[in-house]
Each structure stands twice: as C-alpha cells, then as structure tokens.
Amino acid sequence: MDDAELDELRRRKMADLQRQQQQHAMAEEQQKQIDTQKQLIMRQILTPEARDRLATLKMAYPDIARSVEDQLIALVQSGRINQQVDDNMLKQILRKIAPQKREINIERK
C-alpha cells in the first residue's frame, strides 16, 4: 500500500465515524423530544399526587413505570380517559399491572 491508498482509507474511516456520530446525536435528540412530549402529556392527565407516585415508582421499578406511562398515553390518545387520573385510579392501574407477589411458606420438619 502506498501513501495515497492509506490516506484514502483514513478519509473513508473518518467519514464513517463522523456519520455514525451524527446518527447517534440525532437519535439522542429524537429520544429527548419523545421524553419531553411524554412528560407534557403526563402533566396534563395526572394529578400532582399521581405524578409523585409515578415518580417514586420510576425510581424503584423503571420498567413498570414506563409500561404504565405508555398505557396511560395510549388510553388518552384513544379517548378512553377524559378526566385527570388521580392517585386512587393510578393505584388501581398499578395493581392490575404489577406482578402478583407469590407467597412462600417454608415448613421445617
């Protein structure tokens, strides 16, 4: 390989890296926009107490909180929820979604 070929390979590699960085930055920006829109919708449909409960849930169980948020947004978009979701309604939704706890009994003989 001579110097011209090496320079061409370097240029191609740099162009690929720059393109990947741009795509990554665009993906991050899109995710930020989606998160911002989600937060705006959640502020509109949840009472302050329900938002606090969801924030607490998000710290402990982020996957369940994300699932609840997605379901609430889907319900609002389909028109099935017309009023704000209060803390009691959110508790009912969480009871339905949260995995049921199993009771374990250990018997000693």
C-alpha positions as YAML, in Angstrom:
chain: A
units: angstrom
residues:
- id: 1
  name: MET
  ca: [0.00, 0.00, 0.00]
- id: 2
  name: ASP
  ca: [1.28, 3.40, -0.83]
- id: 3
  name: ASP
  ca: [0.58, 6.69, 0.94]
- id: 4
  name: ALA
  ca: [-2.30, 7.66, -1.35]
- id: 5
  name: GLU
  ca: [-4.20, 4.44, -0.54]
- id: 6
  name: LEU
  ca: [-3.61, 4.88, 3.19]
- id: 7
  name: ASP
  ca: [-4.83, 8.47, 3.05]
- id: 8
  name: GLU
  ca: [-7.95, 7.37, 1.20]
- id: 9
  name: LEU
  ca: [-8.64, 4.64, 3.80]
- id: 10
  name: ARG
  ca: [-8.19, 7.16, 6.62]
- id: 11
  name: ARG
  ca: [-10.56, 9.62, 4.96]
- id: 12
  name: ARG
  ca: [-13.20, 6.92, 4.49]
- id: 13
  name: LYS
  ca: [-12.84, 5.79, 8.10]
- id: 14
  name: MET
  ca: [-13.13, 9.37, 9.39]
- id: 15
  name: ALA
  ca: [-16.20, 9.98, 7.22]
- id: 16
  name: ASP
  ca: [-17.81, 6.80, 8.58]
- id: 17
  name: LEU
  ca: [-17.06, 7.80, 12.16]
- id: 18
  name: GLN
  ca: [-18.47, 11.28, 11.64]
- id: 19
  name: ARG
  ca: [-21.62, 9.85, 10.05]
- id: 20
  name: GLN
  ca: [-22.07, 7.47, 12.99]
- id: 21
  name: GLN
  ca: [-21.65, 10.33, 15.46]
- id: 22
  name: GLN
  ca: [-24.25, 12.40, 13.62]
- id: 23
  name: GLN
  ca: [-26.71, 9.49, 13.59]
- id: 24
  name: HIS
  ca: [-26.13, 8.89, 17.30]
- id: 25
  name: ALA
  ca: [-26.67, 12.58, 18.07]
- id: 26
  name: MET
  ca: [-29.87, 12.63, 16.02]
- id: 27
  name: ALA
  ca: [-31.16, 9.52, 17.80]
- id: 28
  name: GLU
  ca: [-30.46, 11.10, 21.19]
- id: 29
  name: GLU
  ca: [-32.24, 14.28, 20.15]
- id: 30
  name: GLN
  ca: [-35.29, 12.32, 18.99]
- id: 31
  name: GLN
  ca: [-35.36, 10.41, 22.29]
- id: 32
  name: LYS
  ca: [-35.20, 13.68, 24.22]
- id: 33
  name: GLN
  ca: [-38.11, 15.06, 22.21]
- id: 34
  name: ILE
  ca: [-40.16, 11.91, 22.85]
- id: 35
  name: ASP
  ca: [-39.42, 12.10, 26.57]
- id: 36
  name: THR
  ca: [-40.39, 15.77, 26.67]
- id: 37
  name: GLN
  ca: [-43.68, 15.06, 24.90]
- id: 38
  name: LYS
  ca: [-44.35, 12.18, 27.30]
- id: 39
  name: GLN
  ca: [-43.76, 14.43, 30.30]
- id: 40
  name: LEU
  ca: [-46.11, 17.09, 28.92]
- id: 41
  name: ILE
  ca: [-48.86, 14.54, 28.37]
- id: 42
  name: MET
  ca: [-48.34, 13.05, 31.83]
- id: 43
  name: ARG
  ca: [-48.60, 16.52, 33.41]
- id: 44
  name: GLN
  ca: [-51.91, 17.05, 31.67]
- id: 45
  name: ILE
  ca: [-53.51, 13.74, 32.62]
- id: 46
  name: LEU
  ca: [-52.10, 13.09, 36.12]
- id: 47
  name: THR
  ca: [-52.86, 14.93, 39.33]
- id: 48
  name: PRO
  ca: [-49.81, 16.08, 41.35]
- id: 49
  name: GLU
  ca: [-50.23, 13.19, 43.80]
- id: 50
  name: ALA
  ca: [-50.39, 10.65, 40.98]
- id: 51
  name: ARG
  ca: [-47.29, 12.19, 39.37]
- id: 52
  name: ASP
  ca: [-45.44, 11.88, 42.68]
- id: 53
  name: ARG
  ca: [-46.46, 8.22, 42.96]
- id: 54
  name: LEU
  ca: [-45.36, 7.53, 39.39]
- id: 55
  name: ALA
  ca: [-42.02, 9.28, 40.00]
- id: 56
  name: THR
  ca: [-41.43, 7.14, 43.09]
- id: 57
  name: LEU
  ca: [-42.34, 4.04, 41.13]
- id: 58
  name: LYS
  ca: [-39.98, 5.08, 38.35]
- id: 59
  name: MET
  ca: [-37.06, 5.15, 40.78]
- id: 60
  name: ALA
  ca: [-37.78, 1.67, 42.12]
- id: 61
  name: TYR
  ca: [-39.21, -0.06, 39.03]
- id: 62
  name: PRO
  ca: [-38.44, 1.91, 35.86]
- id: 63
  name: ASP
  ca: [-39.78, -0.79, 33.53]
- id: 64
  name: ILE
  ca: [-43.18, -0.91, 35.25]
- id: 65
  name: ALA
  ca: [-43.38, 2.89, 35.33]
- id: 66
  name: ARG
  ca: [-42.58, 3.06, 31.62]
- id: 67
  name: SER
  ca: [-45.30, 0.49, 30.93]
- id: 68
  name: VAL
  ca: [-47.85, 2.47, 32.96]
- id: 69
  name: GLU
  ca: [-46.91, 5.70, 31.17]
- id: 70
  name: ASP
  ca: [-47.25, 4.05, 27.77]
- id: 71
  name: GLN
  ca: [-50.64, 2.60, 28.66]
- id: 72
  name: LEU
  ca: [-51.92, 5.90, 30.03]
- id: 73
  name: ILE
  ca: [-50.81, 7.73, 26.89]
- id: 74
  name: ALA
  ca: [-52.48, 5.09, 24.71]
- id: 75
  name: LEU
  ca: [-55.72, 5.43, 26.71]
- id: 76
  name: VAL
  ca: [-55.67, 9.21, 26.34]
- id: 77
  name: GLN
  ca: [-54.96, 9.05, 22.62]
- id: 78
  name: SER
  ca: [-57.78, 6.58, 22.08]
- id: 79
  name: GLY
  ca: [-60.15, 8.82, 24.05]
- id: 80
  name: ARG
  ca: [-60.85, 6.31, 26.80]
- id: 81
  name: ILE
  ca: [-59.68, 8.71, 29.54]
- id: 82
  name: ASN
  ca: [-61.44, 12.07, 29.63]
- id: 83
  name: GLN
  ca: [-60.54, 13.36, 33.10]
- id: 84
  name: GLN
  ca: [-57.35, 13.59, 35.10]
- id: 85
  name: VAL
  ca: [-56.05, 10.39, 36.64]
- id: 86
  name: ASP
  ca: [-55.90, 10.77, 40.40]
- id: 87
  name: ASP
  ca: [-53.85, 8.82, 42.92]
- id: 88
  name: ASN
  ca: [-56.55, 6.24, 43.63]
- id: 89
  name: MET
  ca: [-57.09, 5.50, 39.94]
- id: 90
  name: LEU
  ca: [-53.34, 5.16, 39.44]
- id: 91
  name: LYS
  ca: [-53.19, 2.71, 42.36]
- id: 92
  name: GLN
  ca: [-55.88, 0.59, 40.69]
- id: 93
  name: ILE
  ca: [-53.96, 0.61, 37.42]
- id: 94
  name: LEU
  ca: [-50.76, -0.36, 39.22]
- id: 95
  name: ARG
  ca: [-52.48, -3.25, 40.98]
- id: 96
  name: LYS
  ca: [-53.55, -4.64, 37.63]
- id: 97
  name: ILE
  ca: [-50.14, -4.18, 36.02]
- id: 98
  name: ALA
  ca: [-47.76, -5.00, 38.86]
- id: 99
  name: PRO
  ca: [-46.74, -8.64, 39.03]
- id: 100
  name: GLN
  ca: [-48.52, -10.57, 41.71]
- id: 101
  name: LYS
  ca: [-46.41, -11.47, 44.72]
- id: 102
  name: ARG
  ca: [-46.04, -15.12, 45.48]
- id: 103
  name: GLU
  ca: [-46.32, -16.32, 49.00]
- id: 104
  name: ILE
  ca: [-43.58, -18.70, 50.02]
- id: 105
  name: ASN
  ca: [-44.06, -20.97, 53.00]
- id: 106
  name: ILE
  ca: [-41.13, -22.89, 54.43]
- id: 107
  name: GLU
  ca: [-42.01, -25.80, 56.61]
- id: 108
  name: ARG
  ca: [-39.42, -27.38, 58.86]
- id: 109
  name: LYS
  ca: [-39.74, -30.99, 59.85]
...
